[in-house]
Amino acid sequence: MGTIHAEIELRNQADESLVAAGHLRPEQVRSATVRAVVDTGATSLVIPESLRQQLGLRTVATRLAALADGSVLECDLVGPIEVRFGGRVSIGTAIAMPDPAQVLLGALQMEDMDLLPDPGTQQLVVNPESPDRARVLAVGVRAFGDDARPT
């Protein structure tokens, strides 16, 4: 199987909040459209430090990132960041790696947006079982009825 790439839009979610509050104009939201490697083996979204600076994302924590070659690197966890693809949105954090890191779209964002890598077409696609909106797993929650409660 070859490498799957996808064009995704990344936006500074804090800027989006300022737009909603009337403190920023929509055209002032820092954003970038990038070509990402679809990586089901990566947990999180990974961005290079230069893109983190372009988007104006703040450090919220640090993480140890295990790399493909077995090495471990301390990196900033940054956000809040909004990821858009196929009419779907995921809001969360990203791992900022030293330049020239590739943008990796990880499993968390793909699951949140209900996206699937299609090895046959070498494309990232919206889950055909839920084409109109993302379906997420709510494991541990039963259907609510008269006496049903979350577990």
MDTraj code that builds the backbone (N, CA, C; nanometers):
import mdtraj as md
import numpy as np

residues = "MET GLY THR ILE HIS ALA GLU ILE GLU LEU ARG ASN GLN ALA ASP GLU SER LEU VAL ALA ALA GLY HIS LEU ARG PRO GLU GLN VAL ARG SER ALA THR VAL ARG ALA VAL VAL ASP THR GLY ALA THR SER LEU VAL ILE PRO GLU SER LEU ARG GLN GLN LEU GLY LEU ARG THR VAL ALA THR ARG LEU ALA ALA LEU ALA ASP GLY SER VAL LEU GLU CYS ASP LEU VAL GLY PRO ILE GLU VAL ARG PHE GLY GLY ARG VAL SER ILE GLY THR ALA ILE ALA MET PRO ASP PRO ALA GLN VAL LEU LEU GLY ALA LEU GLN MET GLU ASP MET ASP LEU LEU PRO ASP PRO GLY THR GLN GLN LEU VAL VAL ASN PRO GLU SER PRO ASP ARG ALA ARG VAL LEU ALA VAL GLY VAL ARG ALA PHE GLY ASP ASP ALA ARG PRO THR".split()
xyz = np.array([
    [0.0839, -0.1173, 0.0000],
    [0.0000, 0.0000, 0.0000],
    [0.0886, 0.1239, 0.0000],
    [0.0559, 0.2202, -0.0837],
    [0.1318, 0.3439, -0.0925],
    [0.0901, 0.4435, 0.0137],
    [0.1555, 0.5562, 0.0118],
    [0.1243, 0.6631, 0.1056],
    [0.0022, 0.7399, 0.0572],
    [-0.0898, 0.7649, 0.1497],
    [-0.2096, 0.8422, 0.1180],
    [-0.1890, 0.9840, 0.1695],
    [-0.2188, 1.0809, 0.0842],
    [-0.2121, 1.2224, 0.1209],
    [-0.3523, 1.2820, 0.1137],
    [-0.3735, 1.3874, 0.1901],
    [-0.5010, 1.4586, 0.1862],
    [-0.4755, 1.6069, 0.2056],
    [-0.5512, 1.6874, 0.1360],
    [-0.5442, 1.8317, 0.1549],
    [-0.6410, 1.8679, 0.2665],
    [-0.5866, 1.9234, 0.3745],
    [-0.6677, 1.9606, 0.4901],
    [-0.6509, 2.1083, 0.5191],
    [-0.7505, 2.1657, 0.5816],
    [-0.7409, 2.3050, 0.6248],
    [-0.7204, 2.3058, 0.7754],
    [-0.6247, 2.3843, 0.8205],
    [-0.5964, 2.4012, 0.9627],
    [-0.6261, 2.5457, 0.9995],
    [-0.6945, 2.5645, 1.1122],
    [-0.7347, 2.6980, 1.1556],
    [-0.7065, 2.7143, 1.3047],
    [-0.6718, 2.8357, 1.3432],
    [-0.6526, 2.8679, 1.4843],
    [-0.7917, 2.8797, 1.5470],
    [-0.8274, 2.7837, 1.6327],
    [-0.9608, 2.7812, 1.6907],
    [-0.9824, 2.8960, 1.7885],
    [-0.8775, 2.9438, 1.8538],
    [-0.8910, 3.0601, 1.9433],
    [-0.9330, 3.1826, 1.8628],
    [-0.8787, 3.1975, 1.7408],
    [-0.9206, 3.3066, 1.6529],
    [-1.0685, 3.2923, 1.6178],
    [-1.1129, 3.1693, 1.5907],
    [-1.2543, 3.1448, 1.5584],
    [-1.3431, 3.1888, 1.6739],
    [-1.3002, 3.1629, 1.7970],
    [-1.3767, 3.2050, 1.9144],
    [-1.3847, 3.3565, 1.9233],
    [-1.2751, 3.4239, 1.8880],
    [-1.2758, 3.5708, 1.8895],
    [-1.3696, 3.6265, 1.7824],
    [-1.3807, 3.5592, 1.6690],
    [-1.4762, 3.5990, 1.5650],
    [-1.6177, 3.5862, 1.6200],
    [-1.6470, 3.4726, 1.6839],
    [-1.7810, 3.4492, 1.7396],
    [-1.8174, 3.5533, 1.8448],
    [-1.7181, 3.6027, 1.9175],
    [-1.7420, 3.7040, 2.0212],
    [-1.7431, 3.8465, 1.9649],
    [-1.7144, 3.8598, 1.8353],
    [-1.7149, 3.9911, 1.7725],
    [-1.5868, 4.0705, 1.7887],
    [-1.4794, 4.0055, 1.8314],
    [-1.3529, 4.0750, 1.8544],
    [-1.2544, 4.0651, 1.7385],
    [-1.2881, 3.9847, 1.6384],
    [-1.2003, 3.9630, 1.5240],
    [-1.2884, 3.9454, 1.4011],
    [-1.2402, 3.9906, 1.2865],
    [-1.3134, 3.9697, 1.1610],
    [-1.2801, 3.8310, 1.1061],
    [-1.3731, 3.7650, 1.0384],
    [-1.3481, 3.6303, 0.9868],
    [-1.2216, 3.6190, 0.9010],
    [-1.1904, 3.7218, 0.8249],
    [-1.0713, 3.7159, 0.7401],
    [-0.9414, 3.7254, 0.8208],
    [-0.9509, 3.7547, 0.9503],
    [-0.8326, 3.7627, 1.0361],
    [-0.7977, 3.6280, 1.1015],
    [-0.8808, 3.5280, 1.0834],
    [-0.8522, 3.3963, 1.1400],
    [-0.7282, 3.3399, 1.0704],
    [-0.6294, 3.3011, 1.1487],
    [-0.5083, 3.2432, 1.0920],
    [-0.5378, 3.0995, 1.0490],
    [-0.5062, 3.0708, 0.9216],
    [-0.5365, 2.9388, 0.8668],
    [-0.4351, 2.9020, 0.7594],
    [-0.4346, 2.7739, 0.7245],
    [-0.3468, 2.7246, 0.6182],
    [-0.4085, 2.5982, 0.5610],
    [-0.3990, 2.5841, 0.4302],
    [-0.4369, 2.4598, 0.3644],
    [-0.3075, 2.3870, 0.3312],
    [-0.2981, 2.2627, 0.3779],
    [-0.1735, 2.1875, 0.3659],
    [-0.2001, 2.0465, 0.3136],
    [-0.0964, 1.9880, 0.2596],
    [-0.1022, 1.8482, 0.2145],
    [-0.0461, 1.7634, 0.3279],
    [-0.1315, 1.6783, 0.3842],
    [-0.0929, 1.5965, 0.4986],
    [-0.0772, 1.4506, 0.4586],
    [0.0129, 1.3827, 0.5265],
    [0.0239, 1.2382, 0.5147],
    [-0.0825, 1.1781, 0.6065],
    [-0.1645, 1.0900, 0.5521],
    [-0.2661, 1.0208, 0.6311],
    [-0.1945, 0.9056, 0.7002],
    [-0.1850, 0.9129, 0.8338],
    [-0.1041, 0.8165, 0.9073],
    [-0.1857, 0.7527, 1.0192],
    [-0.2428, 0.6356, 0.9919],
    [-0.3228, 0.5660, 1.0922],
    [-0.2368, 0.5155, 1.2076],
    [-0.1057, 0.5126, 1.1900],
    [-0.0153, 0.4718, 1.2970],
    [0.0190, 0.5854, 1.3917],
    [-0.0109, 0.7080, 1.3529],
    [0.0124, 0.8243, 1.4386],
    [-0.1142, 0.8516, 1.5185],
    [-0.0994, 0.8767, 1.6459],
    [-0.2153, 0.9060, 1.7296],
    [-0.2707, 1.0439, 1.6991],
    [-0.1841, 1.1421, 1.6918],
    [-0.2253, 1.2818, 1.6863],
    [-0.1879, 1.3500, 1.5555],
    [-0.2434, 1.4678, 1.5383],
    [-0.2034, 1.5566, 1.4308],
    [-0.0623, 1.6050, 1.4621],
    [0.0251, 1.6039, 1.3617],
    [0.1616, 1.6531, 1.3760],
    [0.1814, 1.7654, 1.2757],
    [0.2381, 1.8763, 1.3226],
    [0.2673, 1.9897, 1.2346],
    [0.4104, 2.0362, 1.2595],
    [0.4741, 2.0968, 1.1586],
    [0.6075, 2.1535, 1.1815],
    [0.5979, 2.2831, 1.2627],
    [0.7047, 2.3147, 1.3317],
    [0.7105, 2.4348, 1.4147],
    [0.6779, 2.5609, 1.3347],
    [0.7237, 2.5680, 1.2103],
    [0.6965, 2.6878, 1.1291],
    [0.5467, 2.7064, 1.1056],
    [0.4717, 2.5988, 1.0898],
    [0.3272, 2.6079, 1.0716],
    [0.2590, 2.6464, 1.2023],
    [0.3104, 2.5954, 1.3132],
    [0.2581, 2.6347, 1.4444],
    [0.2704, 2.7862, 1.4628],
    [0.3852, 2.8415, 1.4242],
    [0.4062, 2.9851, 1.4376],
    [0.3157, 3.0624, 1.3426],
    [0.3010, 3.0135, 1.2190],
    [0.2136, 3.0785, 1.1211],
    [0.0694, 3.0847, 1.1718],
    [0.0248, 2.9784, 1.2373],
    [-0.1124, 2.9734, 1.2878],
    [-0.1275, 3.0416, 1.4238],
    [-0.0155, 3.0725, 1.4893],
    [-0.0204, 3.1407, 1.6192],
    [-0.0743, 3.0523, 1.7300],
    [-0.0398, 2.9242, 1.7282],
    [-0.0912, 2.8302, 1.8282],
    [-0.0056, 2.8343, 1.9532],
    [-0.0699, 2.8296, 2.0687],
    [0.0029, 2.8354, 2.1956],
    [0.0345, 2.6955, 2.2466],
    [0.1374, 2.6861, 2.3272],
    [0.1733, 2.5598, 2.3908],
    [0.0779, 2.5360, 2.5064],
    [0.0183, 2.4166, 2.5098],
    [-0.0716, 2.3815, 2.6206],
    [-0.0083, 2.2770, 2.7118],
    [0.0920, 2.2055, 2.6611],
    [0.1638, 2.1040, 2.7398],
    [0.2834, 2.0586, 2.6567],
    [0.3626, 1.9681, 2.7126],
    [0.4684, 1.9036, 2.6352],
    [0.4408, 1.7534, 2.6350],
    [0.4896, 1.6876, 2.5310],
    [0.4708, 1.5437, 2.5159],
    [0.6017, 1.4818, 2.4677],
    [0.6183, 1.3545, 2.4988],
    [0.7261, 1.2768, 2.4407],
    [0.6676, 1.2099, 2.3177],
    [0.7290, 1.2337, 2.2036],
    [0.6800, 1.1772, 2.0780],
    [0.7749, 1.0673, 2.0331],
    [0.7197, 0.9468, 2.0149],
    [0.7972, 0.8342, 1.9633],
    [0.7969, 0.8422, 1.8117],
    [0.9144, 0.8452, 1.7518],
    [0.9275, 0.8583, 1.6069],
    [0.9409, 0.7214, 1.5413],
    [0.9218, 0.7191, 1.4102],
    [0.9257, 0.5942, 1.3341],
    [1.0597, 0.5215, 1.3472],
    [1.1679, 0.5964, 1.3679],
    [1.3001, 0.5335, 1.3792],
    [1.3300, 0.4839, 1.5208],
    [1.2319, 0.4957, 1.6112],
    [1.2489, 0.4502, 1.7487],
    [1.2978, 0.5559, 1.8448],
    [1.3386, 0.6706, 1.7943],
    [1.3848, 0.7770, 1.8827],
    [1.2647, 0.8466, 1.9477],
    [1.2937, 0.9165, 2.0566],
    [1.1897, 0.9882, 2.1301],
    [1.2321, 1.1342, 2.1388],
    [1.1362, 1.2230, 2.1137],
    [1.1636, 1.3661, 2.1101],
    [1.0616, 1.4387, 2.1963],
    [1.1075, 1.5329, 2.2796],
    [1.0135, 1.6136, 2.3569],
    [0.9604, 1.7248, 2.2667],
    [0.8291, 1.7347, 2.2576],
    [0.7646, 1.8311, 2.1676],
    [0.6541, 1.9062, 2.2398],
    [0.6198, 2.0218, 2.1846],
    [0.5077, 2.0991, 2.2379],
    [0.3761, 2.0437, 2.1859],
    [0.2782, 2.0368, 2.2744],
    [0.1398, 2.0092, 2.2375],
    [0.0761, 2.1466, 2.2227],
    [0.0225, 2.1780, 2.1044],
    [-0.0233, 2.3140, 2.0752],
    [-0.1700, 2.3138, 2.0339],
    [-0.2316, 2.4305, 2.0508],
    [-0.3712, 2.4420, 2.0113],
    [-0.4327, 2.5664, 2.0709],
    [-0.5628, 2.5756, 2.0665],
    [-0.6534, 2.4811, 2.0023],
    [-0.6492, 2.4973, 1.8503],
    [-0.6554, 2.3840, 1.7813],
    [-0.6476, 2.3833, 1.6361],
    [-0.7706, 2.3148, 1.5784],
    [-0.8195, 2.3701, 1.4706],
    [-0.9352, 2.3146, 1.4008],
    [-0.8866, 2.2519, 1.2705],
    [-0.9281, 2.1286, 1.2467],
    [-0.8940, 2.0561, 1.1245],
    [-1.0220, 2.0409, 1.0436],
    [-1.0146, 2.0724, 0.9144],
    [-1.1314, 2.0592, 0.8264],
    [-1.0957, 1.9712, 0.7061],
    [-1.1889, 1.8787, 0.6767],
    [-1.1750, 1.7942, 0.5579],
    [-1.3127, 1.7397, 0.5216],
    [-1.3460, 1.7447, 0.3949],
    [-1.4691, 1.6826, 0.3461],
    [-1.5954, 1.7309, 0.4139],
    [-1.5984, 1.8580, 0.4520],
    [-1.7153, 1.9123, 0.5199],
    [-1.7230, 1.8740, 0.6667],
    [-1.6168, 1.8161, 0.7190],
    [-1.6136, 1.7730, 0.8589],
    [-1.5110, 1.8561, 0.9358],
    [-1.5299, 1.8638, 1.0682],
    [-1.4435, 1.9460, 1.1527],
    [-1.4026, 1.8672, 1.2769],
    [-1.2781, 1.8832, 1.3167],
    [-1.2279, 1.8299, 1.4430],
    [-1.1527, 1.9417, 1.5128],
    [-1.1769, 1.9574, 1.6407],
    [-1.1093, 2.0613, 1.7188],
    [-1.0289, 1.9935, 1.8287],
    [-0.9027, 2.0308, 1.8403],
    [-0.8195, 1.9691, 1.9432],
    [-0.6819, 2.0300, 1.9491],
    [-0.5818, 1.9434, 1.9555],
    [-0.4436, 1.9862, 1.9689],
    [-0.3592, 1.9184, 1.8615],
    [-0.2356, 1.9643, 1.8508],
    [-0.1392, 1.9056, 1.7569],
    [-0.0042, 1.8961, 1.8267],
    [0.0780, 1.8065, 1.7777],
    [0.2171, 1.7962, 1.8216],
    [0.3004, 1.8807, 1.7260],
    [0.3747, 1.9772, 1.7801],
    [0.4618, 2.0609, 1.6976],
    [0.6018, 2.0002, 1.6981],
    [0.6467, 1.9605, 1.5795],
    [0.7794, 1.8998, 1.5626],
    [0.8741, 2.0011, 1.4988],
    [1.0036, 1.9856, 1.5228],
    [1.0998, 2.0756, 1.4579],
    [1.0901, 2.0652, 1.3057],
    [1.1110, 2.1780, 1.2386],
    [1.1155, 2.1796, 1.0923],
    [1.2314, 2.0914, 1.0462],
    [1.2192, 2.0234, 0.9371],
    [1.1153, 2.0279, 0.8351],
    [1.0158, 1.9121, 0.8471],
    [0.9502, 1.8957, 0.9585],
    [0.8552, 1.7852, 0.9780],
    [0.7413, 1.7914, 0.8770],
    [0.6905, 1.6732, 0.8425],
    [0.5725, 1.6647, 0.7566],
    [0.4476, 1.6826, 0.8421],
    [0.3411, 1.7297, 0.7804],
    [0.2118, 1.7314, 0.8480],
    [0.1567, 1.5895, 0.8409],
    [0.1211, 1.5339, 0.9576],
    [0.0609, 1.4017, 0.9651],
    [-0.0796, 1.4153, 1.0207],
    [-0.1764, 1.3591, 0.9534],
    [-0.3130, 1.3537, 1.0037],
    [-0.3259, 1.2214, 1.0766],
    [-0.3402, 1.2275, 1.2090],
    [-0.3411, 1.1074, 1.2915],
    [-0.4788, 1.0479, 1.3132],
    [-0.4797, 0.9356, 1.3825],
    [-0.6010, 0.8573, 1.4049],
    [-0.7076, 0.9340, 1.4835],
    [-0.6677, 1.0154, 1.5811],
    [-0.7674, 1.0865, 1.6618],
    [-0.8551, 1.1779, 1.5765],
    [-0.7928, 1.2556, 1.4895],
    [-0.8695, 1.3462, 1.4049],
    [-0.9519, 1.2687, 1.3020],
    [-0.8948, 1.1614, 1.2466],
    [-0.9708, 1.0824, 1.1488],
    [-1.0932, 1.0189, 1.2134],
    [-1.0776, 0.9659, 1.3339],
    [-1.1924, 0.9071, 1.4028],
    [-1.2949, 1.0138, 1.4382],
    [-1.2485, 1.1289, 1.4845],
    [-1.3395, 1.2367, 1.5226],
    [-1.4230, 1.2854, 1.4041],
    [-1.3611, 1.2875, 1.2844],
    [-1.4330, 1.3332, 1.1647],
    [-1.4955, 1.2179, 1.0868],
    [-1.4785, 1.0934, 1.1370],
    [-1.5342, 0.9739, 1.0728],
    [-1.4831, 0.9619, 0.9296],
    [-1.3498, 0.9639, 0.9169],
    [-1.2829, 0.9526, 0.7869],
    [-1.2113, 0.8187, 0.7781],
    [-1.1973, 0.7693, 0.6564],
    [-1.1315, 0.6413, 0.6337],
    [-1.0290, 0.6528, 0.5216],
    [-0.9119, 0.5923, 0.5390],
    [-0.8192, 0.5838, 0.4257],
    [-0.8696, 0.4745, 0.3320],
    [-0.8757, 0.5025, 0.2035],
    [-0.9199, 0.4044, 0.1040],
    [-0.7972, 0.3582, 0.0270],
    [-0.7443, 0.2382, 0.0594],
    [-0.6235, 0.1913, -0.0077],
    [-0.6424, 0.1690, -0.1574],
    [-0.7643, 0.1375, -0.1998],
    [-0.7902, 0.1134, -0.3411],
    [-0.7721, 0.2370, -0.4271],
    [-0.8186, 0.3502, -0.3757],
    [-0.8083, 0.4748, -0.4512],
    [-0.6940, 0.5635, -0.4032],
    [-0.6281, 0.5216, -0.2919],
    [-0.5203, 0.6007, -0.2315],
    [-0.5696, 0.7403, -0.1915],
    [-0.6914, 0.7451, -0.1361],
    [-0.7492, 0.8720, -0.0931],
    [-0.8068, 0.8595, 0.0472],
    [-0.8188, 0.9718, 0.1133],
    [-0.8907, 0.9806, 0.2392],
    [-1.0355, 1.0121, 0.2045],
    [-1.1303, 0.9373, 0.2621],
    [-1.2712, 0.9550, 0.2269],
    [-1.3577, 0.9670, 0.3518],
    [-1.4730, 1.0302, 0.3335],
    [-1.5753, 1.0343, 0.4365],
    [-1.6344, 0.8938, 0.4457],
    [-1.6606, 0.8463, 0.5661],
    [-1.7164, 0.7132, 0.5861],
    [-1.8466, 0.6997, 0.5065],
    [-1.8529, 0.6064, 0.4109],
    [-1.9739, 0.5927, 0.3296],
    [-2.0964, 0.5487, 0.4103],
    [-2.0766, 0.4935, 0.5291],
    [-2.1899, 0.4545, 0.6133],
    [-2.2523, 0.5736, 0.6845],
    [-2.1832, 0.6869, 0.6856],
    [-2.2366, 0.8095, 0.7470],
    [-2.1958, 0.9293, 0.6607],
    [-2.2519, 0.9372, 0.5380],
    [-2.2059, 1.0390, 0.4427],
    [-2.2466, 1.1823, 0.4767],
    [-2.3522, 1.2002, 0.5550],
    [-2.4045, 1.3344, 0.5802],
    [-2.3433, 1.4042, 0.7009],
    [-2.3021, 1.3247, 0.7983],
    [-2.2376, 1.3834, 0.9167],
    [-2.1573, 1.2757, 0.9873],
    [-2.0583, 1.3212, 1.0618],
    [-1.9683, 1.2280, 1.1295],
    [-2.0433, 1.1493, 1.2366],
    [-2.0081, 1.0225, 1.2460],
    [-2.0611, 0.9370, 1.3516],
    [-1.9423, 0.9020, 1.4401],
    [-1.9569, 0.9245, 1.5705],
    [-1.8494, 0.8963, 1.6653],
    [-1.8924, 0.7853, 1.7597],
    [-1.7958, 0.7176, 1.8159],
    [-1.8242, 0.6123, 1.9119],
    [-1.8484, 0.6714, 2.0494],
    [-1.9546, 0.6290, 2.1140],
    [-1.9851, 0.6686, 2.2510],
    [-1.9871, 0.5409, 2.3344],
    [-1.8726, 0.4780, 2.3430],
    [-1.8602, 0.3509, 2.4129],
    [-1.8882, 0.3717, 2.5609],
    [-1.9620, 0.2789, 2.6199],
    [-1.9926, 0.2870, 2.7620],
    [-2.1223, 0.3600, 2.7905],
    [-2.1919, 0.4069, 2.6874],
    [-2.3194, 0.4754, 2.7064],
    [-2.4280, 0.3907, 2.6432],
    [-2.5302, 0.3579, 2.7227],
    [-2.6448, 0.2840, 2.6708],
    [-2.7443, 0.3832, 2.6137],
    [-2.8346, 0.3317, 2.5317],
    [-2.9428, 0.4155, 2.4795],
    [-3.0243, 0.4668, 2.5967],
    [-3.0652, 0.5915, 2.5911],
    [-3.1402, 0.6516, 2.7009],
    [-3.2877, 0.6174, 2.6893],
    [-3.3433, 0.5715, 2.7957],
    [-3.4863, 0.5432, 2.8065],
    [-3.5328, 0.5990, 2.9392],
    [-3.6456, 0.5475, 2.9875],
    [-3.7008, 0.5978, 3.1137],
    [-3.6044, 0.5826, 3.2315],
    [-3.5351, 0.4672, 3.2379],
    [-3.4475, 0.4448, 3.3526],
    [-3.3004, 0.4230, 3.3120],
    [-3.2678, 0.4520, 3.1859],
    [-3.1306, 0.4308, 3.1398],
    [-3.0414, 0.5458, 3.1861],
    [-2.9224, 0.5124, 3.2207],
    [-2.8231, 0.6109, 3.2635],
    [-2.6891, 0.5757, 3.1997],
    [-2.6043, 0.6768, 3.1747],
    [-2.4708, 0.6456, 3.1228],
    [-2.3961, 0.5551, 3.2199],
    [-2.3119, 0.4673, 3.1668],
    [-2.2320, 0.3795, 3.2540],
    [-2.0976, 0.4409, 3.2816],
])
top = md.Topology()
chain = top.add_chain()
for i, resn in enumerate(residues, 1):
    res = top.add_residue(resn, chain, resSeq=i)
    for name in ("N", "CA", "C"):
        top.add_atom(name, md.element.get_by_symbol(name[0]), res)
traj = md.Trajectory(xyz[None], top)
